[in-house]
Amino acid sequence: MSIGWFPGHMASARKKVAEAMADIDVVVEVLDARLPAASSNPMLTDLRVHRQRPALKILNKSDLADPEATSQWMRTFEEEAKKARTGAVKAVSLSVSKPADVAKVTRLAASLVPHRGGMEKPVRILVIGIPNVGKSTLINGLIKRRIANVGDEPAVTKRVQRYNLPDRTVLFDTPGLMWPAIKHPADGLMLAASHAIGPNAYIDEEVATFLGEILLERYPALVAKRYHCDTAGMDGTALIEAVARQRAFRVKGGGFDFDKATVALLTDYRSGALGRISLETPATRAAMLAAPPRAMPVQPTAAEQDQ
């Protein structure tokens, strides 16, 4: 699968994030709990590790993710950081749309830098994340008013912005950044399925077929319940057909409308209508990394080159 998603403004944004990283104490990285590793930008991780900044990893949308997989990921992130000595890492499962969860963030971040805090040394937090993982929603929740733009489409925030919070915390909001090359095709497909990549950069049916294969392998009971079908022997394409049949999606002439069924399957996953689903676990991630990588260049589209 070829993904075209690295607008020109992202190269500029990366430079601004690198500059901001030098002047902060803690990195708060917002991830999609359904694909925590795939939604972690390696470019941003490299910048953080270079500065040896501790990180609070927020597994957002945890109410949509498989709770068992999320627990595994939280342990894995913290254990990996200890082994690699890349700075302290604390991983938490939150939903940034819930005020009670948002209220925990500055306290958790401050716990990673006990030497900071107080009138003379406010805790300086840099919030990072790829597009559409809930970063701007978190910013708005922390500030308690709508300042950071929130949109269903990726890449809404375009520059580093600073906010002073009442609890002596300085907050920096960064653009949602993608990276210029995706090593593993599965990462690109998971990101597309979860709407972290703009819809013009991928083919819906290809992504839905990939998603269907994961659902059939790991969550057949949820699929059967949602679409009232027997999943035995099904593949991703057959699942899309089953969705079309169950929803009575037909084209002129009586054939199945695969386009509508594809959109329905993706929408059901993204909205949580299928149930709590995780697209990757530490075990499936390890298996993918063990396989020979096949780089996926992420090139700008013609429209993005004009930005």
C-alpha positions in Angstrom: 0.0 0.0 0.0 1.4 3.4 -1.0 0.5 6.4 1.3 1.0 10.0 0.2 1.1 11.9 3.5 3.9 14.3 4.4 2.8 17.9 3.7 5.4 20.5 3.4 4.4 22.2 6.6 5.3 19.0 8.6 9.0 19.4 7.8 8.9 22.9 9.2 6.9 21.7 12.2 9.5 19.0 13.0 12.1 21.7 13.3 10.0 23.8 15.6 9.3 20.7 17.8 13.0 20.0 18.0 13.7 23.5 19.2 10.9 23.3 21.8 12.2 20.0 23.1 15.3 21.7 24.4 13.3 24.0 26.7 10.9 21.5 28.3 10.9 19.1 31.2 8.4 16.4 30.2 7.0 15.0 27.0 3.4 14.0 27.0 2.8 11.8 24.1 -0.8 11.1 23.0 -1.3 7.7 21.4 -4.2 5.8 20.0 -4.8 2.9 22.5 -6.0 0.7 19.7 -2.6 0.9 18.0 -0.1 2.3 20.5 3.1 1.5 18.8 1.9 2.2 15.2 0.6 5.6 16.4 3.9 6.6 18.0 6.0 8.8 15.7 9.6 7.4 15.7 10.8 10.9 14.6 9.4 12.4 17.8 10.7 9.6 19.9 14.2 10.2 18.5 13.9 13.9 19.4 12.9 13.1 23.0 15.6 10.5 23.5 18.2 12.8 22.1 17.3 15.3 24.9 16.8 12.5 27.5 13.4 13.9 28.4 11.0 11.7 30.5 7.7 10.8 28.9 4.1 10.3 29.9 2.5 8.1 27.3 -1.3 8.6 27.2 -3.1 5.7 25.6 -6.1 7.7 24.5 -9.4 6.3 23.2 -8.9 3.5 25.8 -12.7 3.1 25.9 -12.6 1.9 22.3 -9.6 -0.5 22.8 -9.3 -4.0 24.1 -8.6 -3.5 27.8 -6.4 -6.6 28.1 -4.2 -5.4 25.2 -4.0 -1.9 26.7 -2.7 -3.3 30.0 -0.1 -5.3 28.1 1.0 -2.1 26.3 1.3 0.0 29.4 3.7 -2.6 31.0 5.6 -3.0 27.8 6.3 0.7 27.3 7.6 1.1 30.8 9.7 -2.1 30.7 11.2 -1.2 27.3 12.2 2.3 28.5 14.0 0.8 31.5 16.0 -1.7 29.4 16.9 0.9 26.8 17.6 3.7 29.3 15.9 6.3 27.1 14.5 8.4 30.0 11.8 7.5 32.5 8.5 6.5 30.9 5.1 6.2 32.5 2.2 4.9 30.5 -1.5 5.5 31.4 -4.8 4.5 29.9 -7.1 7.6 29.6 -9.9 9.1 27.6 -9.0 12.7 27.0 -12.7 13.5 26.4 -13.4 12.8 30.1 -12.6 15.8 32.4 -11.7 13.4 35.3 -9.1 11.7 33.2 -7.7 15.0 31.8 -7.3 16.3 35.4 -4.8 13.6 36.1 -2.4 14.6 33.4 -0.4 17.5 34.9 0.0 15.6 38.2 1.3 12.5 36.4 3.7 14.5 34.3 5.0 16.4 37.3 5.7 13.1 39.1 8.4 12.4 36.5 10.3 15.6 37.3 10.1 16.0 41.1 12.8 18.7 41.0 10.5 21.0 39.1 7.3 22.7 40.3 6.6 25.7 42.5 6.7 29.4 41.8 10.3 29.5 40.5 10.4 26.3 38.5 7.1 25.5 36.7 6.8 22.2 35.0 7.1 22.6 31.3 5.2 20.1 29.3 5.4 19.4 25.6 2.4 17.6 24.2 3.1 15.6 21.0 1.3 13.1 18.9 0.4 12.2 15.3 -2.7 13.7 13.7 -6.1 12.8 15.1 -5.2 11.0 18.3 -6.9 13.5 20.6 -4.1 15.8 21.2 -6.1 19.0 20.7 -8.9 17.6 22.8 -6.4 17.1 25.7 -5.1 20.6 25.3 -8.6 22.1 25.4 -9.4 19.9 28.5 -6.3 21.1 30.3 -6.9 24.8 29.5 -10.6 24.3 30.2 -11.7 26.2 27.2 -11.6 25.7 23.4 -8.3 27.2 22.2 -6.6 24.3 20.3 -8.6 23.5 17.2 -10.3 20.1 17.1 -11.2 18.5 13.8 -12.1 15.1 12.4 -9.5 15.6 9.7 -5.8 15.1 10.5 -3.3 17.9 10.8 -5.4 20.7 12.2 -2.7 22.3 14.5 0.1 23.9 12.4 2.6 25.5 14.9 3.9 25.2 18.4 1.7 27.1 20.8 2.3 27.9 24.5 -0.2 28.1 27.3 0.2 28.9 31.0 -1.9 26.8 33.3 -3.1 27.9 36.8 -1.2 25.1 38.6 2.3 26.5 37.6 2.5 24.3 34.5 3.6 25.6 31.1 2.0 23.7 28.3 3.3 23.6 24.7 1.0 22.2 22.0 2.7 20.9 18.8 1.4 20.1 15.3 0.3 16.5 14.7 3.3 15.1 12.9 3.6 12.1 10.6 7.0 10.8 9.5 8.3 10.6 5.9 8.8 6.8 5.7 6.7 4.0 7.1 8.8 0.8 7.4 6.0 -1.7 7.8 2.9 -1.6 5.5 0.8 -2.9 8.4 1.5 0.4 10.3 0.2 2.5 7.4 -2.9 0.3 7.1 -3.6 0.5 10.9 -3.1 4.3 10.8 -5.4 4.7 7.8 -8.1 2.4 9.4 -8.0 4.6 12.5 -8.2 7.8 10.5 -4.8 9.2 11.5 -4.0 9.6 7.8 -6.0 11.8 5.4 -8.6 9.9 3.3 -7.0 11.1 0.0 -3.9 9.1 0.9 -5.2 5.6 0.8 -7.8 3.3 -0.9 -10.7 2.6 1.4 -11.3 -1.0 0.2 -7.7 -2.0 0.7 -7.7 -0.6 4.3 -11.1 -2.2 5.1 -9.9 -5.6 3.8 -6.9 -5.4 6.0 -9.1 -4.4 9.0 -11.5 -7.2 8.2 -8.7 -9.8 8.4 -7.7 -8.6 11.9 -11.3 -8.6 13.1 -11.9 -12.1 11.8 -8.7 -13.4 13.4 -9.0 -11.8 16.8 -12.6 -10.7 17.3 -14.8 -13.1 15.3 -17.5 -13.1 18.0 -17.9 -9.3 17.7 -18.0 -9.5 13.9 -20.7 -12.2 14.0 -22.8 -10.2 16.5 -22.6 -7.0 14.6 -23.2 -8.3 11.1 -25.3 -11.4 11.9 -23.0 -13.7 9.9 -21.1 -16.9 10.2 -17.4 -15.9 10.2 -16.0 -19.4 9.6 -13.8 -19.5 6.5 -14.3 -15.8 5.8 -11.5 -13.4 4.6 -11.5 -9.7 4.6 -13.2 -9.4 1.2 -15.9 -11.8 2.2 -16.6 -9.8 5.4 -17.1 -6.6 3.3 -19.6 -8.6 1.2 -21.3 -9.8 4.4 -21.7 -6.2 5.5 -23.2 -5.2 2.2 -25.7 -8.1 2.5 -26.6 -7.4 6.1 -27.1 -3.6 5.4 -28.8 -4.3 2.0 -26.2 -2.2 0.2 -26.9 -2.8 -3.5 -25.9 -1.1 -6.7 -28.1 -0.6 -9.8 -28.5 -4.1 -11.2 -28.6 -5.8 -7.9 -25.0 -6.4 -7.1 -23.4 -5.6 -3.7 -22.3 -2.0 -3.1 -18.8 -2.7 -1.9 -18.0 1.1 -1.6 -20.8 1.6 0.9 -20.0 -1.6 2.8 -16.3 -0.6 3.0 -17.2 2.8 4.6 -19.7 1.1 7.0 -17.0 -1.3 8.2 -14.4 1.4 8.8 -17.0 3.6 10.5 -18.1 0.8 12.8 -14.6 0.3 13.9 -13.7 3.9 14.3 -16.8 4.7 16.3 -16.6 1.7 18.6 -19.9 0.2 17.3 -18.1 -3.2 16.8 -16.9 -3.3 20.4 -13.6 -2.7 22.1 -10.9 -3.6 19.6 -7.1 -3.3 19.5 -5.3 -3.7 16.1 -2.0 -4.6 17.7 -0.6 -6.2 20.9 3.0 -6.3 22.0 3.1 -9.9 20.7 1.8 -9.1 17.3 4.1 -6.1 17.1 7.1 -8.2 18.0 6.1 -10.7 15.2 5.8 -7.9 12.7 9.2 -6.4 13.6 10.8 -9.8 13.3 9.7 -10.1 9.7 11.8 -8.6 6.9 10.8 -4.9 6.7 9.5 -3.4 3.4 9.8 0.4 3.5 6.8 2.5 2.5 7.9 5.9 1.3 5.4 8.6 2.3 5.5 11.1 -0.5 3.5 14.4 -0.6 0.6 14.5 -3.0 0.5 17.2 -5.6 -1.9 19.3 -3.5 0.3 18.9 -0.4 3.4 20.0 -2.3 1.6 23.4 -2.9 1.1 24.0 0.9 
